[in-house]
Amino acid sequence: LKRISVPGRFSAGSRRGACLGVRVGLAGMAASSSMTKRSLVMHSAVGHGHVMPDEYTRRIPKPDAEILNFFLRFLADQGLPQVAVYVNGGYVRDMLLGKEPDDLDISLCLRDCQEEVTVAGLLQLIGSYVEKRPEFGIMEFKNATILSNESKDKQLDTFKAHFTNKDGVKTGVDVMPT
């Protein structure tokens, strides 16, 4: 293990990997949406509850990094800087296999939030946030599904959406609570 300090914000580019490792994790590796400097513990292996190693963060496609950055800023601006963002599902599998993921699967840890803070409630705010904050690189948000039948059966508050960045790249994103 080694401990390093990196900025809490990141942009797509050469430093994206190191900074993104502070903010978002793979396979249940948590990160805070706080915009301050953080201390980062780097591990040589991927494991639940650990920060994503640099070797993986460097491989995150630019559009996905933009969406993750967008979510972290969105949460902070909603007064929810404590919400952890987890990258999970097929995205993790594809990253571990060296493949480029088809879509982005994330979970928001709303456990420490007020009971009325839900994924569906946050979804209702994202569209107007995209319009107000074009500087974050997301130009369009389209909600594809809220509470699919499978999610209703499991009593999960979830949605699938499509984000389009300033380059016109569309990315599907599945969001659910942890």
Accessible surface in RSA format (square Angstrom, percent):
REM  Atomic radii and reference values for relative SASA: ProtOr
REM  Chains: A
REM  Algorithm: Lee & Richards
REM  Probe-radius: 1.40
REM  Slices: 20
REM RES _ NUM      All-atoms   Total-Side   Main-Chain    Non-polar    All polar
REM                ABS   REL    ABS   REL    ABS   REL    ABS   REL    ABS   REL
RES LEU A   1   166.38  92.7  90.11  64.5  76.28 191.7  94.44  66.3  71.95 193.6
RES LYS A   2   132.02  64.4 124.30  76.3   7.71  18.4  76.53  68.9  55.49  59.1
RES ARG A   3   163.18  68.5 133.77  68.2  29.41  70.0  55.67  76.1 107.51  65.2
RES ILE A   4    64.79  36.9  57.17  42.6   7.61  18.4  64.79  46.7   0.00   0.0
RES SER A   5    77.18  65.2  49.01  65.4  28.17  64.9  39.23  83.5  37.95  53.2
RES VAL A   6     9.49   6.2   8.69   7.9   0.80   1.9   9.49   8.2   0.00   0.0
RES PRO A   7    51.69  37.7  51.36  46.8   0.33   1.2  51.69  42.7   0.00   0.0
RES GLY A   8     3.06   3.8   0.00   N/A   3.06   3.8   0.00   0.0   3.06   6.8
RES ARG A   9   124.18  52.1 119.56  60.9   4.62  11.0  36.17  49.4  88.00  53.3
RES PHE A  10    11.46   5.7   1.64   1.0   9.82  25.6   9.95   6.0   1.51   4.3
RES SER A  11    82.68  69.9  73.87  98.6   8.81  20.3  45.30  96.5  37.38  52.4
RES ALA A  12    37.35  34.3   8.43  13.0  28.92  65.8   8.43  11.9  28.92  76.6
RES GLY A  13    45.44  56.0   0.00   N/A  45.44  56.0  36.35  99.8   9.09  20.3
RES SER A  14   118.84 100.4  74.98 100.1  43.85 101.0  60.05 127.9  58.78  82.4
RES ARG A  15   133.39  56.0 128.76  65.6   4.62  11.0  73.84 100.9  59.55  36.1
RES ARG A  16    27.46  11.5  27.28  13.9   0.18   0.4   0.63   0.9  26.83  16.3
RES GLY A  17     3.02   3.7   0.00   N/A   3.02   3.7   0.46   1.3   2.56   5.7
RES ALA A  18    26.12  24.0  22.55  34.8   3.58   8.1  23.84  33.6   2.29   6.1
RES CYS A  19     3.70   2.8   3.70   4.1   0.00   0.0   0.00   0.0   3.70   4.0
RES LEU A  20     0.00   0.0   0.00   0.0   0.00   0.0   0.00   0.0   0.00   0.0
RES GLY A  21     2.61   3.2   0.00   N/A   2.61   3.2   1.54   4.2   1.07   2.4
RES VAL A  22    11.39   7.5   3.79   3.4   7.60  18.3   5.23   4.5   6.16  16.7
RES ARG A  23     0.36   0.2   0.36   0.2   0.00   0.0   0.09   0.1   0.28   0.2
RES VAL A  24     0.57   0.4   0.00   0.0   0.57   1.4   0.39   0.3   0.18   0.5
RES GLY A  25     0.42   0.5   0.00   N/A   0.42   0.5   0.42   1.2   0.00   0.0
RES LEU A  26     0.10   0.1   0.10   0.1   0.00   0.0   0.10   0.1   0.00   0.0
RES ALA A  27    34.25  31.5  22.66  35.0  11.59  26.4  31.42  44.3   2.83   7.5
RES GLY A  28    13.21  16.3   0.00   N/A  13.21  16.3  10.04  27.6   3.17   7.1
RES MET A  29     0.00   0.0   0.00   0.0   0.00   0.0   0.00   0.0   0.00   0.0
RES ALA A  30    46.20  42.5  31.67  48.9  14.53  33.0  31.67  44.6  14.53  38.5
RES ALA A  31     7.56   6.9   0.23   0.4   7.33  16.7   7.56  10.6   0.00   0.0
RES SER A  32    32.80  27.7  26.22  35.0   6.58  15.2  24.31  51.8   8.49  11.9
RES SER A  33     0.00   0.0   0.00   0.0   0.00   0.0   0.00   0.0   0.00   0.0
RES SER A  34    19.96  16.9  18.18  24.3   1.78   4.1  10.18  21.7   9.77  13.7
RES MET A  35    67.68  35.1  45.28  30.0  22.41  53.3  44.91  38.2  22.78  30.2
RES THR A  36    81.57  58.0  75.24  76.3   6.33  15.1  74.33  99.8   7.24  10.9
RES LYS A  37   152.13  74.2 129.36  79.4  22.77  54.2  80.30  72.3  71.83  76.5
RES ARG A  38    72.98  30.6  66.52  33.9   6.46  15.4  22.72  31.1  50.25  30.5
RES SER A  39    66.37  56.1  38.75  51.7  27.62  63.6  36.36  77.4  30.01  42.0
RES LEU A  40     2.74   1.5   1.48   1.1   1.26   3.2   2.74   1.9   0.00   0.0
RES VAL A  41    34.32  22.6  33.15  30.0   1.17   2.8  33.15  28.8   1.17   3.2
RES MET A  42    27.74  14.4  24.14  16.0   3.60   8.6  24.19  20.6   3.55   4.7
RES HIS A  43    38.67  21.1  30.62  21.3   8.05  20.6  20.48  21.1  18.20  21.2
RES SER A  44   114.52  96.8  79.91 106.7  34.61  79.7  57.09 121.6  57.43  80.5
RES ALA A  45    65.31  60.0  59.10  91.2   6.21  14.1  63.97  90.1   1.33   3.5
RES VAL A  46    40.57  26.7  11.79  10.7  28.78  69.4  11.87  10.3  28.69  77.8
RES GLY A  47    21.17  26.1   0.00   N/A  21.17  26.1  21.17  58.1   0.00   0.0
RES HIS A  48   149.61  81.8 126.21  87.7  23.40  59.9  88.08  90.8  61.53  71.6
RES GLY A  49    51.82  63.9   0.00   N/A  51.82  63.9  22.48  61.7  29.34  65.7
RES HIS A  50    73.54  40.2  71.32  49.6   2.22   5.7  47.19  48.6  26.34  30.7
RES VAL A  51    30.32  20.0  29.08  26.3   1.24   3.0  29.53  25.7   0.79   2.1
RES MET A  52     0.13   0.1   0.04   0.0   0.09   0.2   0.04   0.0   0.09   0.1
RES PRO A  53     5.22   3.8   5.10   4.7   0.11   0.4   5.22   4.3   0.00   0.0
RES ASP A  54    39.24  27.5  37.80  37.6   1.44   3.4  13.87  32.7  25.37  25.3
RES GLU A  55    86.56  49.7  79.67  60.3   6.89  16.4  25.30  48.9  61.26  50.0
RES TYR A  56    30.37  14.2  30.37  17.3   0.00   0.0   3.53   2.7  26.85  33.1
RES THR A  57     0.05   0.0   0.05   0.0   0.00   0.0   0.05   0.1   0.00   0.0
RES ARG A  58   142.89  60.0 122.25  62.3  20.64  49.1  55.22  75.5  87.67  53.1
RES ARG A  59   103.90  43.6  83.26  42.4  20.64  49.1  61.30  83.8  42.60  25.8
RES ILE A  60     1.14   0.6   0.22   0.2   0.91   2.2   0.22   0.2   0.91   2.5
RES PRO A  61    25.84  18.8  14.50  13.2  11.34  41.2  25.84  21.3   0.00   0.0
RES LYS A  62    89.35  43.6  84.22  51.7   5.13  12.2  48.99  44.1  40.37  43.0
RES PRO A  63    28.58  20.8  28.12  25.6   0.47   1.7  28.18  23.3   0.41   2.5
RES ASP A  64     8.82   6.2   8.82   8.8   0.00   0.0   0.00   0.0   8.82   8.8
RES ALA A  65     0.50   0.5   0.43   0.7   0.06   0.1   0.50   0.7   0.00   0.0
RES GLU A  66    14.60   8.4  11.87   9.0   2.73   6.5  13.05  25.2   1.55   1.3
RES ILE A  67     2.15   1.2   2.15   1.6   0.00   0.0   2.15   1.5   0.00   0.0
RES LEU A  68     0.00   0.0   0.00   0.0   0.00   0.0   0.00   0.0   0.00   0.0
RES ASN A  69    16.15  11.1  16.15  15.6   0.00   0.0   0.75   1.8  15.40  14.9
RES PHE A  70     0.37   0.2   0.37   0.2   0.00   0.0   0.37   0.2   0.00   0.0
RES PHE A  71     1.53   0.8   1.53   0.9   0.00   0.0   1.53   0.9   0.00   0.0
RES LEU A  72     0.00   0.0   0.00   0.0   0.00   0.0   0.00   0.0   0.00   0.0
RES ARG A  73    30.75  12.9  30.40  15.5   0.35   0.8   3.33   4.5  27.42  16.6
RES PHE A  74     0.88   0.4   0.88   0.5   0.00   0.0   0.88   0.5   0.00   0.0
RES LEU A  75     0.12   0.1   0.12   0.1   0.00   0.0   0.12   0.1   0.00   0.0
RES ALA A  76    25.69  23.6  11.39  17.6  14.30  32.5  11.53  16.2  14.15  37.5
RES ASP A  77    78.22  54.8  43.91  43.7  34.31  81.1  17.21  40.5  61.01  60.8
RES GLN A  78    63.50  35.5  35.03  25.6  28.48  67.8   8.29  17.6  55.22  41.9
RES GLY A  79    54.59  67.3   0.00   N/A  54.59  67.3  33.05  90.7  21.54  48.2
RES LEU A  80    18.00  10.0  18.00  12.9   0.00   0.0  18.00  12.6   0.00   0.0
RES PRO A  81    55.39  40.4  54.63  49.8   0.76   2.8  54.88  45.3   0.51   3.2
RES GLN A  82    86.59  48.4  60.77  44.4  25.82  61.5  50.57 107.6  36.02  27.3
RES VAL A  83     0.65   0.4   0.11   0.1   0.54   1.3   0.65   0.6   0.00   0.0
RES ALA A  84    14.79  13.6  14.54  22.4   0.24   0.6  14.55  20.5   0.23   0.6
RES VAL A  85     0.00   0.0   0.00   0.0   0.00   0.0   0.00   0.0   0.00   0.0
RES TYR A  86    30.26  14.1  30.26  17.2   0.00   0.0  11.30   8.5  18.96  23.4
RES VAL A  87     0.23   0.2   0.23   0.2   0.00   0.0   0.23   0.2   0.00   0.0
RES ASN A  88    37.75  26.0  37.58  36.3   0.17   0.4  20.47  49.3  17.28  16.7
RES GLY A  89    49.15  60.6   0.00   N/A  49.15  60.6  36.50 100.2  12.65  28.3
RES GLY A  90    22.54  27.8   0.00   N/A  22.54  27.8  13.40  36.8   9.14  20.5
RES TYR A  91     1.61   0.8   0.05   0.0   1.56   4.1   0.62   0.5   0.99   1.2
RES VAL A  92    13.19   8.7  13.19  11.9   0.00   0.0  13.19  11.5   0.00   0.0
RES ARG A  93   134.90  56.6 129.45  66.0   5.45  13.0  61.27  83.7  73.63  44.6
RES ASP A  94    10.98   7.7  10.98  10.9   0.00   0.0   0.38   0.9  10.60  10.6
RES MET A  95     1.68   0.9   1.68   1.1   0.00   0.0   0.00   0.0   1.68   2.2
RES LEU A  96    84.23  46.9  57.25  41.0  26.98  67.8  57.25  40.2  26.98  72.6
RES LEU A  97   111.79  62.3  81.99  58.7  29.80  74.9  86.80  61.0  24.99  67.3
RES GLY A  98    54.76  67.5   0.00   N/A  54.76  67.5  19.99  54.8  34.78  77.9
RES LYS A  99   121.52  59.3 111.65  68.5   9.87  23.5  69.08  62.2  52.44  55.9
RES GLU A 100   131.57  75.5 106.55  80.6  25.02  59.6  36.01  69.7  95.56  78.0
RES PRO A 101    14.92  10.9   1.51   1.4  13.42  48.8   1.51   1.2  13.42  83.4
RES ASP A 102   138.91  97.3 105.51 105.0  33.40  79.0  35.68  84.0 103.23 102.9
RES ASP A 103    39.77  27.9  37.03  36.9   2.74   6.5  11.97  28.2  27.80  27.7
RES LEU A 104     0.00   0.0   0.00   0.0   0.00   0.0   0.00   0.0   0.00   0.0
RES ASP A 105    19.42  13.6  19.42  19.3   0.00   0.0   8.64  20.3  10.79  10.8
RES ILE A 106     1.21   0.7   0.00   0.0   1.21   2.9   0.00   0.0   1.21   3.3
RES SER A 107     5.12   4.3   5.12   6.8   0.00   0.0   0.49   1.1   4.63   6.5
RES LEU A 108     2.20   1.2   2.20   1.6   0.00   0.0   2.20   1.5   0.00   0.0
RES CYS A 109    13.69  10.4   9.22  10.3   4.47  10.5   0.46   1.2  13.23  14.3
RES LEU A 110    21.86  12.2  12.94   9.3   8.92  22.4  13.54   9.5   8.32  22.4
RES ARG A 111   181.39  76.2 143.61  73.2  37.77  89.9  75.04 102.6 106.35  64.5
RES ASP A 112   118.00  82.7  86.13  85.7  31.87  75.4  26.77  63.0  91.22  91.0
RES CYS A 113    19.97  15.1   0.44   0.5  19.53  45.9   3.61   9.1  16.36  17.6
RES GLN A 114   127.48  71.3 114.12  83.4  13.36  31.8  36.86  78.5  90.62  68.7
RES GLU A 115   169.83  97.5 144.04 109.0  25.79  61.4  63.09 122.0 106.74  87.2
RES GLU A 116   129.87  74.6 103.78  78.5  26.09  62.1  69.36 134.2  60.50  49.4
RES VAL A 117    34.93  23.0  23.17  21.0  11.76  28.3  27.69  24.1   7.24  19.6
RES THR A 118    50.09  35.6  48.13  48.8   1.97   4.7  42.48  57.1   7.62  11.5
RES VAL A 119     0.25   0.2   0.25   0.2   0.00   0.0   0.25   0.2   0.00   0.0
RES ALA A 120    24.29  22.3  23.49  36.2   0.80   1.8  23.95  33.7   0.33   0.9
RES GLY A 121    27.22  33.6   0.00   N/A  27.22  33.6  23.55  64.6   3.67   8.2
RES LEU A 122    10.06   5.6   9.45   6.8   0.61   1.5   9.45   6.6   0.61   1.6
RES LEU A 123     8.52   4.7   5.31   3.8   3.21   8.1   5.31   3.7   3.21   8.6
RES GLN A 124   143.44  80.2 112.73  82.4  30.71  73.1  35.48  75.5 107.96  81.9
RES LEU A 125    80.39  44.8  79.22  56.7   1.17   3.0  79.44  55.8   0.96   2.6
RES ILE A 126     0.75   0.4   0.75   0.6   0.00   0.0   0.75   0.5   0.00   0.0
RES GLY A 127    25.16  31.0   0.00   N/A  25.16  31.0  22.05  60.5   3.10   6.9
RES SER A 128    52.39  44.3  46.14  61.6   6.25  14.4  35.32  75.2  17.07  23.9
RES TYR A 129    14.53   6.8  13.43   7.6   1.10   2.9  14.53  10.9   0.00   0.0
RES VAL A 130     6.55   4.3   4.64   4.2   1.91   4.6   4.89   4.2   1.66   4.5
RES GLU A 131   144.07  82.7 116.67  88.3  27.40  65.2  46.84  90.6  97.23  79.4
RES LYS A 132   150.09  73.2 124.09  76.1  26.00  61.9  81.71  73.5  68.38  72.8
RES ARG A 133    77.80  32.7  76.93  39.2   0.87   2.1  17.64  24.1  60.15  36.5
RES PRO A 134    70.73  51.5  65.14  59.4   5.59  20.3  65.41  54.0   5.32  33.1
RES GLU A 135   112.14  64.4  71.46  54.1  40.68  96.9  65.65 127.0  46.49  38.0
RES PHE A 136    19.67   9.8  10.59   6.6   9.08  23.6  14.62   8.9   5.05  14.4
RES GLY A 137     4.96   6.1   0.00   N/A   4.96   6.1   4.96  13.6   0.00   0.0
RES ILE A 138     1.12   0.6   0.88   0.7   0.24   0.6   0.88   0.6   0.24   0.6
RES MET A 139    88.40  45.8  61.61  40.8  26.80  63.8  33.92  28.8  54.48  72.2
RES GLU A 140    67.06  38.5  64.28  48.6   2.77   6.6  23.19  44.9  43.86  35.8
RES PHE A 141    32.86  16.4  11.72   7.3  21.13  55.0  11.72   7.1  21.13  60.5
RES LYS A 142   113.61  55.4 109.72  67.3   3.89   9.3  67.00  60.3  46.61  49.6
RES ASN A 143    64.03  44.2  32.71  31.6  31.32  75.4  15.63  37.6  48.40  46.8
RES ALA A 144    55.56  51.1  17.03  26.3  38.53  87.6  25.84  36.4  29.72  78.7
RES THR A 145    52.04  37.0  46.74  47.4   5.30  12.6  33.90  45.5  18.15  27.4
RES ILE A 146    78.51  44.7  59.14  44.1  19.37  46.7  59.14  42.6  19.37  52.6
RES LEU A 147    59.97  33.4  56.08  40.1   3.90   9.8  56.08  39.4   3.90  10.5
RES SER A 148    43.27  36.6  36.94  49.3   6.33  14.6  35.78  76.2   7.49  10.5
RES ASN A 149   115.36  79.5 109.88 106.2   5.48  13.2  30.16  72.6  85.19  82.3
RES GLU A 150   113.14  65.0 106.57  80.6   6.58  15.7  39.61  76.6  73.54  60.0
RES SER A 151    10.34   8.7   9.63  12.8   0.71   1.6   0.71   1.5   9.63  13.5
RES LYS A 152   117.24  57.2 102.19  62.7  15.04  35.8  56.01  50.4  61.22  65.2
RES ASP A 153   123.50  86.5  89.94  89.5  33.56  79.4  31.28  73.6  92.22  92.0
RES LYS A 154   126.84  61.9 101.25  62.1  25.59  60.9  70.54  63.5  56.31  60.0
RES GLN A 155   166.75  93.2 133.42  97.5  33.33  79.4  45.19  96.2 121.56  92.2
RES LEU A 156    52.35  29.2  50.13  35.9   2.22   5.6  51.72  36.3   0.64   1.7
RES ASP A 157    31.83  22.3  29.92  29.8   1.90   4.5  26.06  61.3   5.77   5.8
RES THR A 158    13.20   9.4  12.77  12.9   0.43   1.0   6.47   8.7   6.73  10.2
RES PHE A 159     5.63   2.8   1.61   1.0   4.02  10.5   4.77   2.9   0.86   2.5
RES LYS A 160    66.04  32.2  65.42  40.1   0.62   1.5  57.77  52.0   8.27   8.8
RES ALA A 161     0.00   0.0   0.00   0.0   0.00   0.0   0.00   0.0   0.00   0.0
RES HIS A 162    69.95  38.2  68.68  47.7   1.26   3.2  45.84  47.2  24.11  28.1
RES PHE A 163     1.06   0.5   0.29   0.2   0.77   2.0   0.29   0.2   0.77   2.2
RES THR A 164    16.83  12.0  16.83  17.1   0.00   0.0  14.30  19.2   2.53   3.8
RES ASN A 165     6.52   4.5   4.09   4.0   2.43   5.8   2.72   6.5   3.80   3.7
RES LYS A 166   118.26  57.7  87.75  53.8  30.51  72.7  76.61  69.0  41.66  44.4
RES ASP A 167    94.12  65.9  58.95  58.7  35.17  83.2  26.93  63.4  67.18  67.0
RES GLY A 168    48.34  59.6   0.00   N/A  48.34  59.6  27.53  75.5  20.82  46.6
RES VAL A 169    65.65  43.2  59.80  54.1   5.85  14.1  64.72  56.2   0.93   2.5
RES LYS A 170   142.46  69.5 114.54  70.3  27.92  66.5  65.49  58.9  76.97  82.0
RES THR A 171    13.10   9.3   9.53   9.7   3.57   8.5   9.02  12.1   4.08   6.2
RES GLY A 172    12.13  15.0   0.00   N/A  12.13  15.0   4.42  12.1   7.71  17.3
RES VAL A 173     0.00   0.0   0.00   0.0   0.00   0.0   0.00   0.0   0.00   0.0
RES ASP A 174    44.06  30.9  42.85  42.7   1.20   2.8  20.09  47.3  23.97  23.9
RES VAL A 175     0.31   0.2   0.00   0.0   0.31   0.8   0.12   0.1   0.19   0.5
RES MET A 176    70.33  36.4  70.33  46.5   0.00   0.0  42.85  36.4  27.48  36.4
RES PRO A 177    31.15  22.7  25.10  22.9   6.05  22.0  25.10  20.7   6.05  37.6
RES THR A 178    92.98  66.1  29.05  29.5  63.93 152.4  59.88  80.4  33.10  50.0
END  Absolute sums over single chains surface
CHAIN  1 A     8862.2       6791.9       2070.2       4656.4       4205.7
END  Absolute sums over all chains
TOTAL          8862.2       6791.9       2070.2       4656.4       4205.7
